[in-house]
Amino acid sequence: MKVVSNSLIPFGKRYVAINLLGVVFAKRKLSQQELNHEYIHTLQQRELLFVGFYIIYIIEWLVRLVLYRNAFKAYRNISFEREAYDKMGDRNYRRKRKLFAWRKYLFA
């Protein structure tokens, strides 16, 4: 996973980093937990061949936006984000993570 430091991407003040096709764009140096969070996204993207990840991500965000009527709350409840936030503190998670582990967060 490559990390690119820049001041523009991701857009908005709330977000520090974004993972696009396994490349992380960050506004500042990321902590180990934040790097782990982004690496979990890289694993999710790979197992869905990148395109599948983005299709599911957008559809799930739109559904949750209708449910919560709040863009940030919708984002935080996307299954990919829930897995990444839940496991970002576990340094060994990358090695022990099962394929499609994000599915357990889909309806939970």
Residue frames as a rotation matrix with the C-alpha (Angstrom) as fourth column:
MET 1
0.589 0.808 0.000 0.00
0.808 -0.589 0.000 0.00
0.000 0.000 -1.000 0.00
LYS 2
-0.505 -0.745 0.435 1.44
0.757 -0.625 -0.192 3.33
0.415 0.233 0.880 -1.07
VAL 3
0.370 0.557 -0.744 0.78
0.812 -0.583 -0.032 6.53
-0.452 -0.592 -0.667 0.89
VAL 4
-0.300 -0.369 0.879 0.81
0.761 -0.649 -0.013 9.87
0.575 0.666 0.476 -0.97
SER 5
-0.229 0.155 -0.961 0.98
0.765 -0.582 -0.276 13.01
-0.602 -0.798 0.015 1.16
ASN 6
-0.618 0.099 0.780 -0.89
0.555 -0.647 0.522 16.01
0.556 0.756 0.345 -0.20
SER 7
-0.932 0.244 -0.269 -3.02
0.056 -0.634 -0.771 18.92
-0.358 -0.734 0.577 0.95
LEU 8
-0.604 0.711 -0.360 -6.04
-0.785 -0.451 0.425 18.48
0.140 0.539 0.830 -1.36
ILE 9
0.154 0.643 -0.750 -7.27
-0.455 0.720 0.524 14.88
0.877 0.260 0.403 -1.28
PRO 10
-0.375 0.900 0.224 -9.45
0.917 0.325 0.232 13.87
0.136 0.292 -0.947 0.46
PHE 11
-0.492 0.309 0.814 -11.80
0.046 -0.924 0.379 16.81
0.869 0.224 0.441 0.12
GLY 12
0.615 0.781 0.109 -13.45
0.000 -0.138 0.990 18.25
0.789 -0.609 -0.085 3.22
LYS 13
-0.041 -0.627 0.778 -12.16
-0.801 -0.445 -0.401 19.00
0.597 -0.639 -0.484 6.69
ARG 14
0.581 0.405 0.706 -13.51
-0.785 0.508 0.355 15.86
-0.215 -0.761 0.613 8.40
TYR 15
0.981 -0.146 0.130 -11.45
0.178 0.940 -0.291 13.41
-0.080 0.308 0.948 6.37
VAL 16
0.409 -0.910 -0.069 -7.73
-0.525 -0.296 0.798 12.85
-0.747 -0.290 -0.599 6.72
ALA 17
-0.726 -0.688 0.007 -7.17
-0.443 0.475 0.760 10.05
-0.527 0.549 -0.649 4.21
ILE 18
0.550 0.822 -0.146 -8.81
-0.679 0.339 -0.651 8.22
-0.486 0.457 0.745 1.33
ASN 19
-0.424 -0.626 0.654 -7.85
-0.123 0.755 0.643 4.90
-0.897 0.193 -0.398 -0.21
LEU 20
0.563 0.550 -0.617 -8.24
-0.676 -0.123 -0.726 4.84
-0.475 0.826 0.303 -3.99
LEU 21
0.833 -0.155 -0.531 -7.30
-0.298 0.682 -0.668 1.58
0.466 0.714 0.522 -5.70
GLY 22
0.698 -0.545 -0.465 -4.91
0.699 0.660 0.275 0.69
0.157 -0.517 0.842 -2.89
VAL 23
-0.461 -0.790 0.404 -3.16
0.618 -0.613 -0.493 4.08
0.637 0.023 0.771 -2.89
VAL 24
0.322 0.537 -0.779 -3.78
0.938 -0.291 0.187 6.18
-0.126 -0.792 -0.598 0.21
PHE 25
-0.190 -0.271 0.944 -3.94
0.374 -0.909 -0.185 9.95
0.908 0.318 0.274 -0.18
ALA 26
0.285 0.205 -0.936 -3.35
0.956 0.012 0.294 11.62
0.071 -0.979 -0.193 3.18
LYS 27
0.728 0.076 0.681 -3.35
0.131 -0.991 -0.029 15.23
0.673 0.111 -0.731 4.34
ARG 28
0.364 -0.642 0.675 -0.91
-0.920 -0.360 0.153 14.47
0.145 -0.677 -0.721 7.17
LYS 29
-0.685 -0.627 -0.370 1.24
-0.509 0.776 -0.372 11.67
0.520 -0.067 -0.851 8.52
LEU 30
0.383 0.902 -0.200 -1.04
-0.538 0.394 0.745 8.82
0.751 -0.177 0.636 9.57
SER 31
-0.004 -0.296 0.955 -0.87
-0.954 0.286 0.084 6.94
-0.298 -0.911 -0.284 12.85
GLN 32
-0.935 -0.354 -0.003 -0.31
-0.346 0.913 0.218 3.18
-0.074 0.205 -0.976 12.89
GLN 33
-0.440 0.852 0.283 -4.02
0.316 0.442 -0.840 2.68
-0.840 -0.281 -0.464 13.58
GLU 34
0.350 0.559 -0.751 -5.01
-0.490 -0.575 -0.656 4.90
-0.799 0.597 0.073 10.67
LEU 35
-0.419 -0.581 -0.698 -2.61
-0.907 0.238 0.347 3.04
-0.036 0.778 -0.627 8.38
ASN 36
-0.927 0.130 0.352 -4.11
0.052 0.973 -0.223 -0.23
-0.371 -0.189 -0.909 9.56
HIS 37
0.012 0.986 -0.166 -7.61
0.013 -0.166 -0.986 1.14
-1.000 0.010 -0.015 8.82
GLU 38
0.289 0.048 -0.956 -6.57
-0.862 -0.422 -0.282 2.01
-0.417 0.905 -0.081 5.27
TYR 39
-0.768 -0.600 -0.227 -4.83
-0.640 0.702 0.311 -1.35
-0.027 0.384 -0.923 4.77
ILE 40
-0.548 0.679 0.489 -8.08
0.222 0.681 -0.698 -3.11
-0.806 -0.274 -0.524 5.71
HIS 41
0.450 0.697 -0.559 -9.74
-0.369 -0.425 -0.827 -1.10
-0.813 0.578 0.066 2.93
THR 42
-0.229 -0.607 -0.761 -7.01
-0.969 0.064 0.240 -2.27
-0.097 0.792 -0.603 0.54
LEU 43
-0.935 -0.080 0.346 -7.80
-0.107 0.993 -0.059 -5.89
-0.339 -0.092 -0.936 1.45
GLN 44
-0.053 0.995 0.083 -11.53
0.168 0.091 -0.982 -5.25
-0.984 -0.038 -0.172 0.94
GLN 45
0.356 0.155 -0.922 -10.88
-0.746 -0.547 -0.380 -3.66
-0.563 0.823 -0.079 -2.44
ARG 46
-0.631 -0.685 -0.364 -8.66
-0.771 0.505 0.388 -6.51
-0.082 0.525 -0.847 -3.63
GLU 47
-0.811 0.312 0.495 -11.15
0.156 0.931 -0.331 -9.22
-0.564 -0.191 -0.803 -2.71
LEU 48
0.307 0.952 0.012 -13.87
0.358 -0.104 -0.928 -7.41
-0.882 0.289 -0.373 -4.67
LEU 49
-0.128 -0.503 0.855 -11.53
0.976 0.089 0.199 -6.65
-0.176 0.860 0.479 -7.58
PHE 50
-0.880 -0.341 -0.330 -11.65
0.365 -0.931 -0.013 -2.92
-0.303 -0.132 0.944 -6.82
VAL 51
-0.777 0.616 0.125 -14.68
-0.274 -0.511 0.815 -2.10
0.566 0.599 0.566 -9.00
GLY 52
-0.044 0.780 -0.624 -17.00
0.487 0.562 0.668 -4.28
0.872 -0.274 -0.404 -6.90
PHE 53
-0.460 -0.221 -0.860 -15.84
0.884 -0.211 -0.418 -2.49
-0.089 -0.952 0.293 -3.76
TYR 54
-0.978 0.019 -0.208 -16.77
-0.026 -0.999 0.035 0.93
-0.207 0.040 0.978 -5.12
ILE 55
-0.508 0.853 -0.119 -20.14
-0.168 0.037 0.985 -0.23
0.845 0.521 0.125 -6.48
ILE 56
0.045 0.509 -0.859 -21.13
0.775 0.525 0.352 -1.78
0.630 -0.682 -0.371 -3.15
TYR 57
-0.665 -0.393 -0.635 -19.70
0.721 -0.557 -0.412 1.18
-0.192 -0.732 0.654 -1.21
ILE 58
-0.955 0.292 0.058 -21.75
-0.252 -0.896 0.366 3.74
0.159 0.335 0.929 -3.14
ILE 59
-0.208 0.926 -0.315 -24.97
-0.020 0.317 0.948 1.70
0.978 0.204 -0.047 -3.08
GLU 60
-0.055 0.160 -0.986 -24.62
0.912 0.410 0.016 1.03
0.406 -0.898 -0.168 0.63
TRP 61
-0.875 -0.290 -0.388 -23.91
0.432 -0.831 -0.351 4.70
-0.220 -0.475 0.852 1.35
LEU 62
-0.758 0.641 0.120 -27.00
-0.373 -0.576 0.727 5.77
0.536 0.506 0.676 -0.61
VAL 63
0.029 0.772 -0.634 -29.21
0.356 0.585 0.729 3.25
0.934 -0.247 -0.258 1.23
ARG 64
-0.190 -0.170 -0.967 -27.84
0.979 0.037 -0.198 4.35
0.069 -0.985 0.160 4.59
LEU 65
-0.991 -0.112 0.070 -28.23
0.114 -0.993 0.025 8.01
0.067 0.033 0.997 3.64
VAL 66
-0.289 0.956 0.044 -31.94
-0.256 -0.122 0.959 7.40
0.922 0.266 0.280 3.13
LEU 67
0.201 0.359 -0.912 -32.12
0.669 0.629 0.395 5.51
0.716 -0.689 -0.114 6.44
TYR 68
-0.145 -0.402 -0.904 -30.15
0.974 -0.221 -0.057 7.98
-0.177 -0.889 0.423 8.58
ARG 69
0.750 0.434 0.499 -30.71
0.581 -0.794 -0.181 11.24
0.317 0.426 -0.847 6.65
ASN 70
0.774 -0.624 -0.110 -27.17
-0.413 -0.628 0.660 12.24
-0.480 -0.465 -0.743 7.61
ALA 71
0.737 -0.490 -0.465 -24.19
-0.413 0.217 -0.884 11.87
0.535 0.844 -0.042 5.23
PHE 72
-0.270 -0.915 0.299 -21.55
-0.841 0.073 -0.536 11.36
0.469 -0.396 -0.789 7.92
LYS 73
-0.093 0.323 0.942 -23.66
-0.749 0.601 -0.280 8.84
-0.656 -0.731 0.186 9.85
ALA 74
0.907 0.399 -0.135 -24.34
-0.370 0.603 -0.707 6.99
-0.201 0.691 0.694 6.58
TYR 75
0.338 -0.879 -0.335 -20.57
-0.595 0.076 -0.800 6.88
0.729 0.470 -0.498 5.88
ARG 76
-0.439 -0.571 0.694 -19.73
-0.894 0.199 -0.402 5.58
0.091 -0.797 -0.598 9.38
ASN 77
0.077 0.573 0.816 -22.29
-0.589 0.687 -0.427 2.78
-0.805 -0.447 0.390 9.03
ILE 78
0.508 -0.053 -0.860 -21.09
-0.782 0.390 -0.486 1.39
0.361 0.919 0.157 5.71
SER 79
0.996 -0.051 0.068 -20.02
0.016 0.899 0.438 -2.22
-0.083 -0.435 0.897 6.35
PHE 80
0.406 -0.907 0.114 -16.51
0.589 0.164 -0.791 -1.60
0.699 0.388 0.601 4.96
GLU 81
-0.090 -0.405 0.910 -16.02
-0.385 -0.828 -0.407 1.35
0.919 -0.387 -0.082 7.30
ARG 82
0.706 0.418 0.571 -17.47
-0.679 0.171 0.714 -0.49
0.201 -0.892 0.405 10.29
GLU 83
0.873 -0.454 -0.180 -15.00
0.465 0.885 0.020 -3.35
0.150 -0.102 0.983 9.83
ALA 84
0.089 -0.910 0.405 -12.06
0.490 -0.314 -0.813 -0.96
0.867 0.271 0.418 9.32
TYR 85
0.036 -0.027 0.999 -12.92
-0.644 -0.765 0.003 1.18
0.765 -0.643 -0.045 12.36
ASP 86
0.879 0.393 0.271 -13.67
-0.459 0.539 0.706 -1.87
0.132 -0.745 0.654 14.52
LYS 87
0.845 -0.533 0.041 -10.39
0.522 0.840 0.148 -3.64
-0.114 -0.104 0.988 13.70
MET 88
0.664 -0.611 0.432 -7.97
-0.017 -0.590 -0.807 -0.75
0.748 0.528 -0.402 13.14
GLY 89
0.448 -0.486 0.750 -6.47
-0.888 -0.338 0.312 -1.18
0.102 -0.806 -0.583 16.61
ASP 90
0.712 -0.152 0.686 -5.64
-0.102 0.944 0.315 -4.86
-0.695 -0.294 0.656 16.05
ARG 91
0.058 -0.810 -0.584 -2.17
-0.874 -0.324 0.363 -5.03
-0.483 0.489 -0.727 14.48
ASN 92
-0.790 -0.389 0.475 -2.57
-0.201 0.895 0.398 -8.74
-0.580 0.219 -0.785 13.68
TYR 93
0.161 0.983 0.088 -5.96
-0.190 0.118 -0.975 -8.41
-0.969 0.140 0.206 12.01
ARG 94
0.189 -0.144 -0.971 -4.46
-0.962 -0.226 -0.154 -8.21
-0.198 0.963 -0.181 8.51
ARG 95
-0.728 -0.616 -0.300 -3.00
-0.659 0.749 0.063 -11.70
0.187 0.244 -0.952 8.87
LYS 96
-0.898 0.370 0.238 -5.98
0.180 0.803 -0.568 -13.38
-0.401 -0.467 -0.788 10.52
ARG 97
-0.289 0.825 -0.485 -8.76
-0.680 -0.534 -0.503 -11.63
-0.674 0.184 0.715 8.58
LYS 98
-0.351 0.298 0.887 -11.05
0.516 0.853 -0.082 -13.96
-0.781 0.429 -0.454 6.68
LEU 99
-0.946 0.036 0.324 -12.14
0.290 -0.357 0.888 -13.19
0.147 0.933 0.327 3.13
PHE 100
-0.314 0.864 0.394 -15.26
0.127 -0.373 0.919 -11.02
0.941 0.338 0.008 2.90
ALA 101
-0.620 0.005 -0.785 -15.16
0.776 0.155 -0.612 -10.32
0.119 -0.988 -0.100 6.66
TRP 102
-0.968 0.252 -0.002 -16.98
-0.252 -0.966 -0.055 -7.03
-0.016 -0.053 0.998 5.99
ARG 103
-0.444 0.851 -0.279 -20.20
-0.079 0.273 0.959 -9.02
0.892 0.448 -0.054 5.31
LYS 104
-0.329 0.323 -0.887 -20.72
0.879 0.449 -0.162 -9.61
0.346 -0.833 -0.432 9.04
TYR 105
-0.751 -0.003 -0.660 -21.15
0.353 -0.847 -0.398 -5.81
-0.558 -0.532 0.637 9.42
LEU 106
-0.902 0.353 0.251 -23.64
0.145 -0.299 0.943 -5.52
0.407 0.887 0.219 6.56
PHE 107
0.019 0.998 0.059 -26.81
0.058 -0.060 0.997 -6.12
0.998 -0.016 -0.059 8.57
ALA 108
-0.199 -0.174 -0.964 -25.47
0.914 0.322 -0.246 -5.87
0.353 -0.931 0.095 12.11
